[in-house]
C-alpha cells in the first residue's frame, strides 16, 4: 500500500468514527465532569417524569428504601434514596421527615438511621451525620472530625456512639450536642500485603482523585479537551462544504475560513499535547464497567507511591458496614474485600471469616444480625443467611438454591438486594433493585408508594450523569447489548486517537 493510500485510509479511520460517536463523546465528557464534583452539584435534581420508564419508582424499586428504624411502638422511620419518611406500625400512612436536610435529593441519601438506648436519633448520610432535634423537629448537622464524609453505618454500645465512615471508625459519648469523637484506625487484616485493588486504582486514575482535588481538576480539563476536539473536528468537517456553497453564491467567506483554520490548527496542537492522557482516560474507563470489570475485580497491585492510595490506613475507602455481636462480644465489619471479625479490645488484627457470603463489587446493602443469632448479608449478588461459627450459608430468599462462592463472577446475581426491613422475626420485607418490595414468609403486602414520596424523590443530576457515563441509559436503544457499549466505544476511541496522532506525525508535524 502506497504512503498516500495509507494516509487516506488513516484519515477515514480518524474522521468517520469521530463523527458517528461525537454526541456520545460530548455526553461522556460532560457527565464525567459532573460526577467529579458530586457535592457541588448535590442541590440539582431532575424530575423522574422526564426520564425513561426504567427510572420511575414502581413498587419501591431502584433502591428507594434501604431499611427502617422503629423509634416508638407505633412509629417507624423508613429511609433510603428517598430520604426519611415516618409511618405507623401497620405501614398505613407516610409523612415527610426530612426537615433540616439541605435541598437536593443527594443530601437526603440515607445509609443509616439509628436510635440509641438513650433516645438520641441519628442519620448517616452521603454528606455527613445529622441528629434529630426534637425541640424544633428538624435534622441538625453534626460538626464532627469527619465533617461531610460519607457515614455508612452507626450503632451504640454501652453509653458510646460508634460512627463508621468509608475509612475510619469514630467513637464518642452519646451526649448530644457535645460530642468528643475519637478516631479509631482499624488494624490491618490478617496477612496484610499492603496492596490496593486494581479496580480502585483504575477508578482514582480515571477520575483524577489519585492526585487529590488538583488531580480531579486536571481530569476535568481532559473532559473539556474531549469537548473542544469534538467541536473543532466537526467544524473542520462541515466548514469546507459551507465555504464551497458560499463561493458558488459569491458570498464572503473570510471569517468562515479563519474559524476553519483556527479549528484545524488547535485541534492538532492540543490533541498532540494531551493524546497520552486522553488514551489513559479512555483505557481506564473501559475497565470500570462489565464485562472488562470482571477481569480485574479481584486483582490487587502495589500502591502507587505519593498518592492518596499510599495511605498508612490499611482501610482507606474500604469500610462499608459494622455491627456489634453482643452474644459473642465481637465487632463484625463488612468491607469491599470481605467480612472480618474484630475483638473487643481495639488492638488485634482483623480476621477474615473462613466462610464468606457472595458480595457484589457494587457494595453491601444489607448487614445485620437476626434475632436468633445468624447474620443477614445482602448485595447485588443476593441475600444470604450466614452463620460463620456453624459454617452455615444459604440463600435467604431461595433456601434450596445452590450457592456459588466464586468471587470472580458477575457483579449482579439472581436477586439484586438493595434493602431489607425487619419488623420482628415474622414480618420482613426484601427490596429488590429491579422488582421492588416483596414480603418474606408472610402475606401482609408493603403498601403502594404514595404519590407524595414519588413527587418529592427526583433523580439527582449526579445519578443521571452516572447513568449516561456507565451507558446504562442507552439500554432502551441497545437492549441487553448495552453492556458492550463501553468496551466497543473505548476501542473505537483508541483507534481515533492513534490514527489522529499518526496522521499528524506523517503530515502536520513539520508545520
C-alpha positions in Angstrom: 0.0 0.0 0.0 1.4 3.4 -1.0 2.0 6.1 1.6 -0.7 8.2 0.1 -3.3 5.5 0.2 -2.3 4.7 3.8 -2.7 8.3 4.9 -6.1 8.4 3.2 -7.3 5.3 5.0 -5.9 6.6 8.3 -7.8 9.9 7.8 -11.0 7.9 7.2 -10.5 5.8 10.4 -10.0 9.0 12.3 -12.8 11.0 10.7 -15.8 8.8 10.4 -15.8 7.1 13.8 -15.3 10.5 15.4 -18.3 11.9 13.6 -20.5 8.9 14.5 -19.5 9.0 18.1 -19.4 12.8 18.6 -22.6 13.0 20.5 -21.5 10.2 22.9 -18.1 11.8 23.4 -19.8 15.0 24.4 -22.1 13.2 26.8 -19.3 11.1 28.4 -17.2 14.3 28.9 -20.0 16.4 30.4 -21.3 13.6 32.6 -17.7 12.9 33.8 -17.2 16.4 34.9 -20.5 16.4 36.8 -19.6 13.1 38.5 -16.2 14.5 39.6 -18.0 17.1 41.8 -20.9 15.4 43.5 -21.2 17.8 46.4 -21.0 20.8 44.2 -24.0 19.5 42.1 -25.9 17.9 45.1 -28.6 20.6 45.0 -29.6 19.9 41.4 -32.2 17.3 40.6 -34.1 16.1 37.5 -37.8 15.2 37.8 -38.3 11.5 37.1 -41.4 12.3 34.9 -38.9 13.4 32.2 -36.9 10.2 32.4 -37.3 6.7 30.9 -39.7 4.2 32.3 -36.8 2.3 34.0 -36.1 5.3 36.2 -39.7 5.6 37.5 -40.4 4.4 41.0 -42.7 1.3 40.9 -43.3 -0.9 44.0 -40.4 0.9 45.9 -37.7 -0.2 43.4 -34.5 1.5 42.3 -33.1 1.4 45.8 -35.8 3.7 47.1 -35.6 2.0 50.6 -32.6 0.8 52.4 -34.1 -0.1 55.8 -36.3 1.1 58.6 -35.8 2.1 62.3 -38.6 1.8 64.9 -38.5 4.8 67.1 -41.6 4.1 69.2 -44.2 1.2 69.4 -46.3 2.9 66.7 -43.7 5.0 64.8 -41.3 3.7 62.2 -38.8 5.6 60.0 -38.4 4.2 56.5 -35.3 5.5 54.8 -33.0 5.2 51.8 -32.6 7.1 48.5 -36.0 8.7 49.1 -34.8 10.3 52.4 -36.7 9.7 55.6 -40.4 9.1 56.0 -42.4 8.4 59.1 -45.0 5.7 59.1 -47.0 3.7 61.7 -46.6 0.1 62.8 -49.2 -1.0 60.2 -47.4 1.0 57.4 -50.7 2.7 56.5 -49.6 6.3 56.3 -46.4 8.1 55.4 -45.3 11.7 56.3 -42.2 13.7 55.3 -39.5 13.5 57.9 -36.7 15.4 56.0 -36.9 18.8 57.6 -33.4 20.2 58.2 -31.6 18.4 55.3 -30.3 20.7 52.6 -32.1 21.0 49.3 -31.3 18.2 46.7 -32.2 14.5 46.8 -28.5 13.7 47.2 -28.5 15.5 50.5 -31.3 13.1 51.6 -29.4 9.9 50.6 -29.6 8.0 53.9 -27.4 5.0 54.7 -28.4 4.5 58.3 -31.0 5.8 60.8 -30.2 4.8 64.4 -31.9 5.5 67.7 -29.6 4.9 70.7 -30.6 3.4 74.0 -30.6 6.9 75.5 -33.1 8.0 72.9 -30.9 10.1 70.6 -31.8 9.8 66.9 -29.1 10.0 64.2 -28.8 9.8 60.4 -25.8 8.7 58.5 -25.9 10.4 55.0 -23.9 10.8 51.9 -22.6 14.1 53.2 -22.0 13.6 56.9 -24.0 12.9 60.1 -27.2 14.5 61.4 -29.0 14.5 64.7 -32.8 14.9 65.1 -33.6 17.9 67.3 -36.9 17.1 69.0 -37.4 20.7 70.1 -37.7 22.1 66.6 -38.5 18.8 64.8 -35.6 19.1 62.4 -32.4 17.3 61.5 -29.3 19.2 62.6 -25.8 18.7 61.1 -23.3 17.2 63.5 -20.0 19.1 63.3 -17.6 16.2 63.8 -14.0 15.4 62.8 -15.2 13.5 59.7 -17.1 16.6 58.5 -19.1 15.9 55.3 -17.6 12.5 54.7 -20.0 9.7 53.9 -21.3 8.0 57.0 -22.1 4.4 56.1 -23.1 2.9 59.4 -23.5 3.5 63.2 -24.6 1.8 66.4 -24.3 2.3 70.1 -22.7 0.2 72.8 -23.0 0.9 76.5 -23.0 4.8 76.6 -20.9 5.2 73.4 -21.9 6.0 69.9 -19.9 4.3 67.1 -19.9 6.0 63.6 -18.3 4.3 60.6 -17.2 6.3 57.5 -15.6 4.6 54.5 -12.2 4.9 56.1 -12.4 5.2 59.8 -14.4 4.3 62.9 -15.2 7.2 65.3 -16.3 6.8 68.9 -17.9 9.4 71.2 -20.1 9.5 74.3 -23.7 9.7 73.3 -24.2 13.1 74.7 -25.6 15.5 72.1 -24.9 18.1 71.1 -21.4 17.9 72.9 -19.6 15.2 71.1 -15.9 14.3 71.6 -15.2 11.9 68.8 -12.1 9.7 68.9 -10.8 8.4 65.6 -10.0 4.7 65.5 -7.8 3.4 62.7 -8.8 -0.2 62.3 -5.8 -2.5 62.4 -4.7 -4.3 59.2 -6.3 -7.6 58.3 -4.5 -10.9 58.9 -1.7 -11.4 56.4 -1.9 -7.8 55.1 0.2 -7.3 52.0 -0.2 -3.5 51.7 -1.6 -3.8 48.2 -4.6 -2.0 46.6 -7.3 -3.3 44.4 -6.7 -2.8 40.7 -10.3 -1.7 40.3 -9.9 1.1 42.9 -6.5 2.1 41.4 -8.0 2.5 37.9 -11.0 4.3 39.4 -9.0 7.0 41.0 -6.8 7.4 37.9 -9.8 7.7 35.7 -11.4 10.3 38.0 -8.2 12.1 38.8 -8.8 11.6 42.5 -5.4 9.9 42.7 -3.9 13.5 42.7 -6.4 14.9 45.1 -8.5 17.9 44.2 -5.9 19.1 41.7 -6.0 15.8 40.0 -9.8 15.9 39.6 -9.4 19.4 38.1 -6.9 18.0 35.7 -9.3 15.3 34.6 -12.0 17.9 34.2 -9.6 19.6 31.8 -9.2 16.4 29.9 -13.0 16.2 29.6 -13.1 19.8 28.3 -10.3 18.8 25.9 -12.5 16.0 24.5 -15.3 18.5 24.1 -13.0 21.0 22.3 -11.6 18.4 20.0 -15.1 17.1 19.1 -16.3 20.6 18.2 -13.2 21.6 16.3 -13.3 18.3 14.4 -16.9 18.8 13.4 -16.1 22.4 12.3 -13.2 21.1 10.1 -15.6 18.5 8.6 -18.5 20.9 8.0 -17.0 24.3 7.1 -15.2 23.3 3.8 -18.6 22.3 2.4 -20.1 25.6 3.6 -17.2 27.5 2.1 -17.8 25.9 -1.3 -21.5 26.7 -1.2 -20.9 30.3 -0.3 -18.2 30.6 -3.1 -20.8 29.5 -5.6 -23.2 32.1 -4.3 -20.4 34.7 -4.3 -20.8 35.5 -0.5 -18.0 36.5 1.9 -16.0 33.5 3.3 -13.0 35.1 5.0 -14.4 34.7 8.6 -15.5 31.2 7.9 -12.0 30.4 6.6 -10.4 31.9 9.7 -12.6 29.8 12.0 -11.8 26.7 10.0 -8.1 27.3 10.0 -8.2 28.1 13.8 -10.1 24.8 14.4 -7.6 22.7 12.4 -4.5 24.3 14.0 -5.7 24.0 17.6 -7.3 20.6 17.0 -3.9 19.3 16.1 -1.9 21.2 18.7 -4.0 20.4 21.7 -4.7 16.9 20.6 -1.0 16.1 20.3 -0.1 17.7 23.6 -2.6 15.6 25.6 -3.0 12.5 23.5 -1.4 10.3 26.1 -3.7 11.5 28.8 -6.7 11.0 26.5 -5.6 7.4 26.0 -5.2 6.8 29.7 -8.6 8.2 30.5 -10.2 6.0 27.8 -8.4 2.8 28.7 -9.0 3.1 32.5 -12.7 3.9 31.9 -13.1 0.7 29.8 -12.2 -1.5 32.8 -14.7 0.2 35.3 -17.7 -1.5 33.8 -18.6 -5.1 32.9 -17.6 -7.1 31.0 -14.0 -5.9 31.4 -14.6 -5.1 35.1 -14.9 -8.9 35.8 -11.3 -9.4 34.7 -9.9 -7.0 37.3 -12.5 -7.1 40.1 -10.4 -9.3 42.4 -6.9 -8.3 41.3 -4.5 -6.3 43.5 -1.4 -4.3 42.8 1.2 -2.4 44.8 0.1 1.1 46.0 1.3 3.9 43.8 3.7 6.0 46.0 3.0 9.6 47.0 -0.7 9.3 46.0 -3.9 9.2 48.2 -3.7 5.4 47.7 -0.4 5.3 49.6 -2.2 5.8 52.9 -0.9 4.4 56.2 -4.5 3.5 56.9 -5.0 -0.1 55.6 -8.7 0.5 55.3 -8.8 3.8 53.4 -12.1 3.9 51.5 -12.8 0.2 52.1 -15.2 0.1 55.0 -18.8 -0.4 54.3 -20.8 -1.7 57.3 -20.4 -2.7 61.0 -22.4 -4.1 64.0 -21.5 -5.4 67.4 -22.4 -9.1 68.2 -23.2 -8.8 72.0 -23.5 -12.6 72.5 -20.1 -13.3 71.0 -18.6 -10.0 72.1 -17.0 -9.1 68.8 -17.3 -6.5 66.0 -18.4 -7.7 62.6 -17.1 -5.5 59.9 -18.1 -5.5 56.2 -15.6 -4.1 53.7 -15.1 -4.2 50.0 -12.6 -7.0 50.5 -14.8 -9.3 52.6 -16.2 -9.6 56.1 -14.0 -9.6 59.2 -14.3 -10.1 63.0 -12.6 -7.8 65.4 -12.1 -8.4 69.1 -13.5 -6.2 71.9 -10.2 -4.5 72.8 -9.4 -2.5 69.6 -5.9 -3.9 69.3 -5.7 -7.2 67.4 -5.7 -7.6 63.6 -9.0 -8.1 61.8 -9.5 -11.7 61.0 -11.4 -12.7 57.9 -14.2 -15.3 58.3 -13.3 -18.6 56.7 -16.7 -18.9 55.1 -17.8 -15.7 53.2 -21.1 -14.9 51.6 -21.0 -13.8 47.9 -20.6 -10.0 47.8 -21.0 -7.8 44.7 -18.3 -5.3 43.9 -21.1 -2.7 44.0 -21.2 -2.9 47.8 -23.0 -4.2 50.8 -26.7 -3.1 51.2 -28.0 -5.4 54.0 -25.8 -6.1 57.0 -27.4 -7.0 60.3 -27.9 -9.7 62.9 -31.0 -11.7 63.1 -32.7 -12.0 66.5 -31.8 -15.7 66.7 -28.1 -15.2 66.1 -27.2 -15.6 62.4 -26.2 -12.7 60.2 -28.1 -11.4 57.2 -25.9 -10.1 54.3 -27.2 -8.6 51.1 -25.8 -7.0 48.0 -26.4 -7.1 44.3 -25.2 -10.7 44.4 -28.2 -11.8 46.5 -29.4 -12.0 50.1 -27.8 -14.6 52.4 -28.3 -16.1 55.8 -24.9 -16.6 57.2 -23.6 -18.2 60.4 -19.8 -18.4 60.1 -19.4 -20.2 63.5 -21.6 -23.0 62.4 -20.3 -23.0 58.8 -23.8 -22.2 57.6 -24.5 -20.2 54.4 -27.8 -20.4 52.5 -29.8 -18.2 50.1 -32.3 -16.4 52.3 -34.9 -16.0 49.6 -34.4 -19.4 47.9 -33.2 -21.8 50.6 -32.9 -24.7 48.1 -30.8 -22.8 45.6 -27.2 -23.8 45.4 -24.7 -21.0 46.2 -21.6 -20.2 44.1 -18.9 -18.6 46.2 -16.8 -17.8 43.1 -15.7 -14.2 43.7 -14.8 -13.8 40.0 -18.4 -13.9 38.8 -20.6 -11.1 37.6 -21.4 -8.2 40.0 -25.2 -8.8 39.7 -26.9 -12.0 40.8 -30.4 -13.5 40.6 -31.6 -11.3 43.4 -30.4 -7.7 43.4 -30.7 -6.9 47.1 -31.0 -3.2 47.7 -32.6 -3.1 51.1 -34.3 -5.0 53.9 -36.8 -4.2 56.6 -37.3 -6.5 59.6 -40.2 -5.7 61.9 -39.9 -8.7 64.1 -38.9 -12.2 63.0 -42.2 -12.8 61.3 -42.6 -9.6 59.4 -39.8 -8.9 56.9 -39.6 -7.2 53.5 -37.0 -7.5 50.9 -36.3 -4.7 48.4 -35.0 -5.8 45.1 -33.4 -3.1 43.0 -35.4 -4.0 39.9 -38.7 -5.5 41.0 -39.1 -3.6 44.3 -40.5 -4.8 47.6 -41.8 -8.3 48.4 -42.9 -9.7 51.8 -41.0 -12.7 53.2 -42.8 -15.6 54.9 -46.0 -13.6 55.5 -48.9 -12.3 53.5 -49.1 -8.7 54.5 -48.0 -6.7 51.5 -46.0 -3.5 51.8 -48.2 -0.5 50.9 -48.0 1.1 47.4 -45.6 4.0 47.1 -47.5 7.2 47.9 -47.6 9.8 45.2 -46.1 12.4 47.6 -43.0 10.3 48.0 -42.6 9.9 44.2 -43.1 13.6 43.7 -40.5 14.5 46.3 -38.0 11.9 45.2 -36.5 13.1 41.9 -33.2 11.8 40.5 -30.1 13.8 41.3 -28.2 15.3 38.5 -25.1 13.3 39.6 -27.1 10.0 39.4 -28.4 10.9 35.9 -24.8 11.7 34.9 -23.8 8.3 36.2 -26.4 6.5 34.2 -25.1 8.2 31.0 -21.5 7.7 31.9 -21.9 4.0 32.5 -24.1 3.6 29.3 -27.0 2.2 31.3 -29.2 4.9 30.0 -28.7 3.5 26.4 -30.3 0.2 27.3 -33.6 1.4 25.6 -31.6 1.6 22.4 -29.3 -1.4 22.5 -31.2 -3.7 24.9 -29.1 -6.1 26.9 -26.2 -5.5 24.5 -25.7 -2.1 26.1 -23.2 -3.8 28.3 -20.9 -4.0 25.3 -21.2 -0.3 24.5 -18.4 0.8 26.9 -15.7 -1.6 25.6 -16.7 -1.0 21.9 -16.7 2.7 22.5 -13.4 2.6 24.2 -11.7 0.5 21.5 -13.1 2.9 18.9 -11.7 5.9 20.8 -8.3 4.3 20.9 -8.5 3.9 17.2 -9.5 7.5 16.8 -6.7 8.8 19.0 -4.0 6.6 17.5 -4.9 7.3 13.9 -5.1 11.0 14.6 -1.6 11.0 16.1 -0.3 9.0 13.1 -1.8 11.4 10.6 -0.3 14.4 12.5 3.1 12.6 12.6 3.1 11.9 8.9 1.6 15.2 7.6 1.3 18.1 10.1 4.3 17.9 12.5 6.7 19.7 10.2 4.3 22.7 10.0 
